[in-house]
Amino acid sequence: MEWISHLYDTAREQAAERMVNYPDFNDFWEEGHVEIPPPEEPYVMLADYRADPAGRALSTPSGKIEIFSQRVDGFGYDDCPGHPTWLEPAEWLGGEGAARHPLHMISNQPVTRLHSQMDPAGVSRESKIRGREPVIIHPEDAARRGISEGDIVRIFNGRGAALAGAIITDRIRPGVIQLATGAWYDPLTPGGLDRHGNPNTLTLDKGTSKLGQGPAAQSVLVDIERYEDEPPEITVFREPASAPAAEDAPAAPDIAQP
């Protein structure tokens, strides 16, 4: 509770700098939420720069909005030119790999935790299906593979495989599945089948470009099938085994003294 109070008070101080008043912590905790009023004037991106381009220059080399960057172009990277352009992803439904793995997997940020933080907590675990991370599948893709709501499925490609619980809905387009990031990695064997639903077992081990080096988790081709075996037990949330107590530890061997 001290940490929660500290974090709230820090946010309250930052809000006060923007002339936004939060109630004190006790009132907030009793009410359960804080309603933040909308700004009197809507935020307009780069409004200060537009009003005074010379006095409010941007942090770009030219101080202006740059559609073409001489600096980026000068790096000579084949996967990051100095101007906006479409580059074919390493994997996508329009590429050759779709013949082997015909589903495009999107890895979104989870709504029940922050990345992988607090995955063992109740809110995150209650969202899972038979202990596995949920995967969203379009009804057409599910029917083609004999998958029903709540089934445990195996998502796979040439890099690995993971188990997940099926949610079937037309809120996603055909040919696409959605598996959130952050389920704690729980392989049956080192590098083997992940029983919990971590998408990192399926993603490319490469950055978005030589310059950006961001994660390329939105360009992943997979296939999916109903898991017919008994799903293995989730073990990742278990506490690690403790070392034996001192009195139970084996005696140190005698060492001959010179």
Phi, psi and omega in degrees: 000327178296320178295316179300315179298318180298314181296320179295316181296325176297315177296325179295319178295318180295322178294322181298328177296335178260017178064033175245125186258121173263150172292166178291169190299317183298318178294319177299315184294322180290320180285325177094351179197166174235128177265118183266121182291149177293153180294151179297324176240130180297145180288132177239119183298134178063024180296320180296319179295319180296323181285330183213077184301327181282315183282335181241049181301148180280173182273008175288162179305324181270349185079002183243172171292125186247111172280327173244130180251114177297324182294311180296318180298327181292342178291336179071024181283128181289341181253014180205077180289173184276008180218156179297134178199161177270127175243136182297127178296159177299325177221132175195167186292343177270002182260177183294328183296341182293340178292327180270321183229094194272012179242137178265120182264128175254130178252100182271168170285135183290152178267352184252006179193177176253107185056244177256359182292137177066026176299326178285353184288163186301316184300317180290315185291331178290340180277350185277163181246111184052039177085356183256156175295135180287143174239132182267129185229141176287145182305324181295317180291323179292315181297322181296335183249007179068032182260133178248162178305130178087356177294150168275129183238157176252119176260132188209157167205195184289350182262336183172191182206151180213148175267148178207169178255133189279129166243122185253122184202151176272013174286354175239151184281154176302145180086000182231139170237159182231121179230114185294155175284160164104352175295129184299133184295127185219072184284147174296318175225158180307119181079002182268200183303125175274121186275358191247336177108040178270118184290346180296343176290346187245345188277160176290144176266067180207155178277169179294330176196170177296335180269313187283314181055030173279171179287142181256044187284352181265001180235073183227127176259136182217176164228171186215145179212156177292133180273113188274338182280170174292123183300134180291155181293140174284127183240352190293338182270359178289148173289144178294152179297139180277152174290151180299146177298160186302321184287341180264352182289145179296148181293145177290141180293150176293137178245121181295133179267143180291000000 
